[in-house]
Amino acid sequence: MDKGWYDGIANGVRLQSTPDDEGGTWVLFLDEDRRPINGMALPAEELGPLELDGIVEVVDGIDAPAVIVAVPRSDGEPRAEDWRLWEELRQRMAVARSELIDLVVVGEQSWWAVVGAT
């Protein structure tokens, strides 16, 4: 994915999010062309094993070709918990039908991605 694609993902999250979404977890479901077609937003709270398993179950149930996870943070800077979320989801999604593309931290003016370059 190129910078323009990530810019589009970040802009979409910014347009849809509110201040209450700060630090929450967004799962964006992508079509075959890697365009977002649907999504779900979870509140900002620590996600334990049951919640993470539930996310994977929902992703499998929707059966989109791919997903990307976004975390709205006003400063656009990743936290240790964002890395943990990425690692936990990546392990769980290894057996899922949908491909986990990336985790993107979306700030007011910038974005940062685990896999993609900013």
C-alpha positions in Angstrom: 0.0 0.0 0.0 1.3 3.4 -0.8 1.3 6.7 1.1 -1.8 7.9 -0.7 -3.8 4.8 0.3 -2.8 5.4 4.0 -3.7 9.1 3.6 -7.2 8.0 2.5 -7.6 5.6 5.4 -6.5 8.3 7.9 -8.8 10.9 6.4 -11.7 8.5 6.5 -11.1 7.8 10.2 -10.7 11.6 11.0 -14.0 12.3 9.2 -15.9 9.7 11.1 -14.3 9.9 14.6 -15.2 12.1 17.6 -13.1 13.1 20.6 -14.7 10.1 22.4 -12.9 7.7 20.0 -9.5 8.7 21.3 -7.5 5.5 21.8 -10.3 3.3 20.6 -9.9 0.5 18.2 -11.4 0.7 14.7 -11.6 -2.4 12.4 -12.1 -1.4 8.8 -13.3 -4.1 6.4 -11.8 -3.9 2.9 -13.0 -5.1 -0.5 -10.9 -6.9 -3.1 -9.4 -3.6 -4.2 -8.5 -2.7 -0.6 -11.2 0.0 -0.3 -13.0 0.3 3.0 -16.6 -1.0 2.7 -17.6 -1.2 6.4 -16.2 -0.9 9.8 -16.7 -1.1 13.5 -15.4 1.1 16.3 -14.7 -0.2 19.8 -14.4 2.1 22.8 -11.0 3.0 24.3 -10.5 0.3 26.9 -7.9 -2.5 27.2 -8.8 -5.4 25.0 -8.2 -8.7 26.7 -8.1 -12.2 25.2 -11.8 -12.6 25.0 -12.3 -9.2 23.3 -9.5 -10.0 20.8 -11.0 -13.4 20.1 -14.4 -11.7 19.6 -12.9 -9.3 17.1 -11.4 -12.1 15.1 -14.8 -14.0 15.2 -16.6 -10.9 13.8 -13.9 -10.5 11.1 -14.3 -14.1 10.1 -18.1 -13.8 10.1 -18.0 -10.8 7.8 -15.5 -12.6 5.6 -14.1 -9.4 4.0 -11.0 -10.1 1.9 -8.9 -7.9 4.2 -9.0 -5.6 7.3 -7.0 -2.8 8.6 -7.0 -1.7 12.3 -7.0 2.0 13.1 -6.4 3.7 16.5 -7.4 7.4 16.7 -4.8 9.3 18.8 -4.8 13.1 18.6 -1.0 13.3 18.5 -0.7 10.5 15.9 1.9 8.7 18.0 1.7 4.9 18.8 1.7 3.7 22.3 3.0 0.4 23.8 -0.6 -0.8 23.9 -0.9 -0.2 20.1 2.1 -2.5 19.5 0.5 -5.1 21.8 -2.8 -4.9 19.9 -1.0 -5.4 16.6 1.0 -8.4 17.9 -2.1 -10.0 19.5 -4.3 -9.5 16.4 -1.6 -10.6 14.0 -1.2 -13.9 15.9 -5.0 -14.5 16.0 -5.6 -13.4 12.4 -2.9 -15.8 11.1 -5.6 -18.4 10.8 -8.4 -16.1 9.7 -9.8 -15.9 6.2 -9.3 -12.2 6.0 -5.9 -10.7 5.6 -4.8 -8.2 8.3 -3.1 -5.5 6.3 -1.8 -3.1 9.0 -2.4 -1.1 12.2 -2.6 2.7 11.7 -2.5 5.3 14.4 -4.4 8.3 13.1 -3.6 11.7 14.5 -5.2 15.1 13.8 -2.5 16.0 11.3 -0.5 12.8 10.7 -0.7 9.0 10.8 1.7 6.2 11.6 1.6 2.6 10.5 3.2 -0.5 11.7 3.8 -1.9 8.2 3.4 1.1 5.9 5.8 4.1 5.8 4.6 7.6 6.8 
